[in-house]
Amino acid sequence: MRTCCFLLLFFLMAKSLAQQIVPDPQRRKVGLDAYEKNDLQLAFVLLDSWLRDHPNDGEIYLYRGRIRERFKEYDFAEIDLTAYLTFFPEQGEVYLERGRIRYLQKRYELAKEDFNAYLKLPRGETTQIIYQKSATGSGFSRMFTPQTPNPAHAYYHLGLCSMQLKEYTQSLTYLDSAIYYQPDDPDFYSEKGKVLALMGEKTEAKTNYLRALELNPDHFISRQRMVFLSQNTDEEALEELTLAIASAPENPETYKQRGFYRLSHQDPKGAKEDFLEAILLDPNDDQIWFYLGKSWVDLKNFRESERAFAKALELDPQNVEVLLTRGQSRYRMNEFRSALADFTLVTFYDPNLASGYYHKGITIHRISGGKSACADLKKAMEMGMPEAQTAWNKICRAN
């Protein structure tokens, strides 16, 4: 909180100072010059000030949006790029940029619309560099410019969106198109391997991981995926994951993967240490905070788990998995009313999840007794949850 206040104070002071030093007619030019020199703080202050007085200067929304993306202010960046596109709707490359922002926001359907728009519209002239990022958020692998006639990256991102939406056949089609246009990119093969693994096609998945490693022997995510795909012993798997960390110690995904492995193999203490390292490198990954919270739960440190889950929900407030897990943790702490609040949100955000109604029902019963839990237990039972049937028979049938 102190850091946020400090940054806000810094920008307010910088804005006031910049406005005093740079006269209004020059703010646009000086701001663009600062952007070209990568002085993004100064560029933002000047261009933001310019737009407040000249809201119809459509071009500047693009630059302010790009700066906001660099600062990971994705909501505001999307707003700015959308504003730019209202002035220049035929600028195809900006749809690619906005699509990537929407992908990072987990708005996959909207992102797909943008990537398809990019493929249909002509590419303009731009010096904007886009950093390719894998679906795992595992750092930057290479750069490209959106005005290139090569459509591989649009197909790649369409494949990632379809994968997240569990449209696996369509995802494979997109990734095959990306590989057709650019057959030397290891990320494309690695993501195709992941889709095949999700479909249960382990042999084909392994073939694609090996192809990625042929193109780049240090492609750590493919090495990690090979570990999970293979039948190695725990020691061999951990050794591979540790080697991946050694080859990319600045990458949070390496710690995250090893932490997940340790957590799933009953080593919550080791998992906790890995997730803490990952958070130091990427404190804005809600999934890392979630798994850290699960590690604390397994260690029976419920207060620390509460802090970790709160941070995960701060980053992704409607994450049903986090809400359900935090509710279960609170139930174990006998904090039934707080647990009920979480389970109620689960049923609100995902009304088709039987577990939400089941946990809501048994929590209501702990608080109120009687038949108060029966409606929720019946819903979970009708959705086919055996535990709900057992609880309903015990609590409701006798009453």
N, C-alpha and C positions, 0 to 999 in steps of 0.2 A: 504494500500500500504506500509506504514511504517513497519507494522508487517511482511509482506512478505519479504521485504528487510532485516529486522533484522534476520529472520529465514534463509534466503539465506546466509547472512554473517556468521551466527552462524555455519551452516553446512560447509561452506568453511574453516572457522578457525578450526573447529573440525576435518575436513578431513586432513588438513595440519598437525595438531598436532598429530593425530592418526598415520599418515604415518611416522612421525618422531620417535614416541615412539615405534610403533610395526613394526618390520622388515617384509619385504614382505613374506618370507616363513611362517610366523606365522599368517598373517592376516586372512586367512581362518579359522583356528582353533579358534583364539580369537574372530573373528566375530560370529562364530556359538555358542561359549560359551556365548557371550553377548546376542545373540538371545534367548537362553534357559533361561537366567536370566531376560528376558524381558527388557533389556537395548537396546531398538530398535534404538535409535539415533546412539549409538556407533556401533551396529551391522550393520546398514545401511552403515555408513561411511566406515567400514572395508570391508564389502562384496562388496560394489560398487567399491571400489578401487581394490579389488582382481579381479573382473570380467573385469575391464578395461585392466588388464594385462593378464588375463586367460579367454578369451571369450568362450572357449570350455569346461569350467567346468559347464556342464549343470545343475547339482544339485543346484548350488548356485542361479540360476535364480528363483527357487521356493521360497527360503527364502527371497530374495530381493522383489519378487512380493508380498509375504505375508506382509512384512513390509509396502510396498507401499499401500496395501489395508487398513491396520490399520491407515495409515495417510490419507486415503480417496483419494489417487491419483489413481483413478480407471483405467484411460487410460494406465498409465505406468504399473500398476499391471497386467492388461490383457496382455500387451506386454511381460512381464516377464514370466507369466504362459504359454503363447503360445510358447515362446522360450524353456521353460522347456519341454513341450510336444513334441517338435521336437526331443529332445534327448530321452525322455521316453514316447512314445505314448501309452503305455499300462497301464499307471498309472491312473486308473479310478477315484480315489478320487480327482485328480486335475481338472478333467472335472467338478466335482461338484463345486469346488471352483471358477473356471473361469466362470461357468454358473451363479453363484450368482453375480459376478462382472458385468457380462453382463446384468443381470436383473436390477441391480442398475443403469446401464447406459441406461436403457429402450431399450435395444437391444434384444427384446423378442424372435424373431425367432432364433437368434444365441444362446441365452441362452437355448432354448428348445433342440437344437442340442447337447449341452453339457450335459444336464441332461439325455437325452436319451443315450448318449455315456457312462455316468456313470453307468446306469442301465445294459448296455451290457457287460462292461469290469469288470475284477476282481478288487477287492479292495486290495490295498497294506497295508503295515504297516506304520502308521503315528501317531504322537502325536498331530497333528494339531487339534485345537478346532475351530468349526464353530458355530457362534452365529445365532440362528434362528431369522429371522426378518419378521414381518408381511408385507403384501402388503401395508399397510398404512405408513410404515416407523416408526412405533410407538415404537421404542426401542427394546431391546433384551428380548425375553421371556424365552428362555432356550438354552442349549448348546448341541451339539452332535459332534461326530467325524465321518469323512467321510468314514472311513474304516469299519464302522458297517455293518453287512449283512442286516440290516433293510433298505429297500428302501423307507420308508415312506417320508423322507424329499425330495428325488428327485421327487416323485410324487406330493408332496405339492408344490414345486417350479414350476413344470410343470403346475399345476393348476393355480398358480398365473400368469404365462406367458400367458396362454390361456385366462384367464379373461381379461388381459390387451389388448389382441388382439380381444376381443369380441367373442371368440369361447366358448360360455357359456356351451354348451352341453359337449364339450370335457373337459372343465375345471371341470365340475361336475364329470366326469369319473375319472379324475386324483385325485381329492380330495377324492372321495369315496375309491380309492385305498390307499391313504395315511391313511385314517381312518381305513381301513381294517387291515393294518399292524401296526398301532399305534392308538388304539381307545381312548386313554386317553389324547390326546393333544387338548386343547380348541381352539388353533389357527385354527386347521383344520376345526372344526365345524363352527367357526366364518366366515372363508372365504367361506365355502360352503353356509352359510346363505347369505352372500353378493351376491354371484352369483345368488342364487335363487331370491333374491330381485330384482336384475337387470333384471331377466327374468319375473318379475311380480308375482312370486309365494310367496306372502307375508306370508301365513300361514306356509308353509314349512320353509321359512327363519326364522320366529320367533321360530319354533321348534329347529332349529340348534343353534340359539343364546342362547336359554334357556339351551340347552345341554352344550354349552361352559361355561355358568355361573354356571351350576351344578358342572362342573369339577374345575372351578376357580371362586368363587363368586366375586373376584376383577378384573375380566377380563374386563377392562374399555372399550375397543373398542366394545365389544359385547353390553355393556350397552348403549353406544352411538348409535350404530346401531339400537337398540331396540327403542330408542327415535325417530329416524327419521322414523322408520317403523310404529310406533303407531300413534294414533290420539290425543295425549295429548295436553293440552292447552300450550300456550307459556310459562307460568309460570312453569308448571310441567317439560317441556322439558329443560328449562334453569336450573332448580334446579338439574335435573339429570346430566346435563353436568358440572355444578359447582361441584357436588359431585365427578364426575370423575376426575376433576382437583385436588380436595383435596386429592384424593387417590393416584394420581401420578403426583405431582407438578413438577417433573423433566422431564416430558415427553412432548415434544412440540406438539404431536398430540392432547392432550387434549385441549390445548388452540386453536389449529387450528380448531378443530371441533366446539367448542363454537363460535369462530370467524365467521366461515362459517354460522352457524345457525343465529347469530346476523345479519350478512350481508344480508342474504336472508329474514330476517324479519324486514328490514328497520331500523336497528340500526347501521349505519356505524361507529359512534363514539365508541361504545362498541366493535365492530368488530376490529377496528383499534388497540385498546388497547390489545386485545387478540393476534392479529397477531404480534404486537411488542414484546409481551412476548414470543411467539413461536420462533421468530427470535433470541432472546437472547439465546435460548436453541439449536437452529439448524439454523445457518445462511446460510447453504448451500442447503436449501430446496427451489427450485425455485417456487413451488406452493404457499408457504407462502408469498413470495415477491409479487407474482401476485395478491393474494387476498388483501394484504395490499395496493397495488396500486389501486385496485378497490374501497377499502374503502375511500382512499383519493379522488378519483374521485367523489364519492357520497357526500363527504364533500366539494366538489368544491375547493380542494387544489391541483391544477393541477401540481404545481411545485414538490410537494412531491410525487405525483403519478408518475411523470416522473422519479424520482430517483428510486422508487420501481420497476417500469417496467424495467428500465435499468439493475437493479441487477438481476431480473428474467431472462432477456435475456442473461446476462453474463453467467448465469448458464446453460441456455438451449436456444442457439441462434436461433434455428429453430422452436420455439414454436409459432405456428400460432395463437393460442388463445390470447397470450400476445401481439403479433404484431398487431392483429386486434383491441384489446382493447386500446392499446396505440395510434394507429392511430386515433381511435374515440375520445380519450381524446385530442390529438393534434388538431384535427379538431375543437373541441369545443373551443380551445384556439386561433383559427384562424391561427394556424401554418400549413398552407395548404401544403406547400412543404415537411415538415417533415412528415405530415400525409400521403402524397402520397408515400413517400419512404417506409413507413410501409405497406401500402396496396399493393404496388408493390411486396414486399417480400412475402406477404400472397399469392398472385396469383402465385408466383414462387414456393413456397414450397407446396402449395395445389391448383393445377389448377382446382380442381373439387368443390371448395367452392364458391358458387354464391355470398355470402356476400362480399368476397374479391373484385370481379369485380364491384359490385354495389358501394361500398365505394370508390374504385379507380375512377370509372366514375364520381361520383358526386364531388369528390375532383378536378379532372381534370377540370370539368366545372367551379368550383369556381376560378380556376387559369387562365384558358384560354378562357372559354366561347365557343360559337359556337358549331360545331359538334365534337369537340375533344373528348368528353366523350362518344359518341354514340357506338363505338365498344365495350367498356367494359360493358356499360349498356345492349347492345344487348346480350352479353354472359350471363350476370346474368339473363336477361329476359328468354332466351332460357333454362336456368337451372331451371326455374319455380319460380323465386322470384317475388312476386307481386309488391313489392316496386320498383323494377327495371322497371317493365312494366309502372308504373305510371310516373317514372322519364323519361323514354324513350319517352313516349307520350308527356310530357311537353317540353322536351329539343330538341328532335330529329325530331318528326313528323312535327312540324311547319317549321323546317329548311329543 
